[in-house]
Amino acid sequence: MLNAIAPPGIQGIQDSSPTGFIDVPFNYTYNILLTADQLLNNETVSIFTEADFCWRGLIFVSDGVFSVQFQDGQGYYLSAGMVFSTNMPNTSGDPWPVFPEVLYPAGGRIQFNILDLSSDDNEGQILFVGVNRYRIG
């Protein structure tokens, strides 16, 4: 069991920050508000301008089933089509892994399409788990 507050070096985990950078854990949140069978194209979560964001995991909760298609920091889709939420099992302690990590530049945005499949109103939240990558020196 790892201590979520302790730095990786203290836990015996080597720092994975590239040379000249430091990675600091950070999460971005998107609130899901869908009506029955609603499709939202080009939804965005803005990245702060202070640091690049490296997306490493996904956690979500919702009232119903949905499908989603994410884009990388250059606007390329990460999947050929929409992925059902049931195909991305996760919990707060065990996020759906995003590997290799996806880099979004400072001031950029996470962009995605989302479709309700529950035939009813669907509320929830998507948590983009990752790190802010700060340049040092």
N, C-alpha and C positions, 0 to 999 in steps of 0.2 A: 504494500500500500504506500502510495506516495503522498507527501504533504503538499497540498495544492498551493500553499502560501510560500513555502521555501523555494529559494532559487534552485535551478536545475543542478548547478555545481555542487551544492550542499547535499543533494539527494544522490550524488554519484552519477548523474547524467551529464554527459559532455554537452557544452553549449553548442548549438547547431547554427548560431549566427555566422553568416559569411564574414570574412576578414573585412574590417573597416565598418562593420555594422553591429548593432545590438538589437535583439528581438525582445519585445516586451508584450506579454499576453494581452490580448484585446479582443472584444467581440462587438459585432454590429447586429442590430435587431431590425426585423421587418415584421410589422403587424399584418396578419392575414385577415382581410375583411371581404369575403366573397359571397355573392348571392348565388342561388341555385344555378349550376351549370355555367357560371360566368367565366369568361376568358379575359385575363388582363395581359396584354403584350407590353414588353419593354418597361416593366416595373424596375425601379432603381433604388439602391441604397447608396448614398453619397459617402465617399471616403474623405476623411479629414485631410487637410493640406499639410499637416505636420510630418507625416511619415507614410511610407508605402504600407499596404496591408497584405499579408500573406495568409490566404484562406486555407485552413488545415482540417476543419471539421464542420459538421452540420448537426444542429439539434432543432427539432420542431415539435410543437404540440398543436393539435387542431381538433375541431369538433367533428370533422368528416374527412373523407379521402380527397386528395387533390393530386394533380400531376404538375411537374415543373421542368423547365429547361433553362439551365444557367449558361451565361457567357463568361469568357475570361476577360482579363483587363484590356485586351485588344479587340474585343467584340466578336470573337469566334465562339461558336457553341461548343460546350463540353460534351454533348451527346447528340446523336443523330435525330433524336425525337424527344418527346416529353417522357419523363420518368415518373412512375407512380410513387406516391409517398409510401405505400406499403412495401416498396422494394428498397427502402432506405431505413431499416430499423435503427432506432437510436434511443438513448436515454440521456439524462443530464450527466450521468457519470460515464457514459460510453457513447460519445458522439459518432455519427456516421463519418468515416474518414474521407478526406479529400486528399488524394495522393496521386502524383506529386502535388505539392502545394501550388495554389494559383495566386499569382502576384497581381495586385491592383495598385497602380501608381497613386501617389499622394494627389489628392484632388480629383481622382477618377471616380468610378462608380461600379458597383456590382449590379449587373443587369440580368433580368430573367423574365420568362413568360410563366404564368401560373393559371391553371384551369381547375375549377371545382368539379369534382366527380360525384359529390354526395347527393345531388338533386335537392339540396336544402341549403339554408344559410350556413356558411362555414367561417368560423372565427378561430384565430390561433396566432402563433408567433413562430417565426423562423429566426434562429440564432446562428450567425456566421462566426464560427470559432476560429481564432487565428492569432496572429501577432502583428503589432506595429513594428516595422523595421526602420530603425533610426540610423542615420549615417553619423559616425563619430569621427573625430579628428579633423 
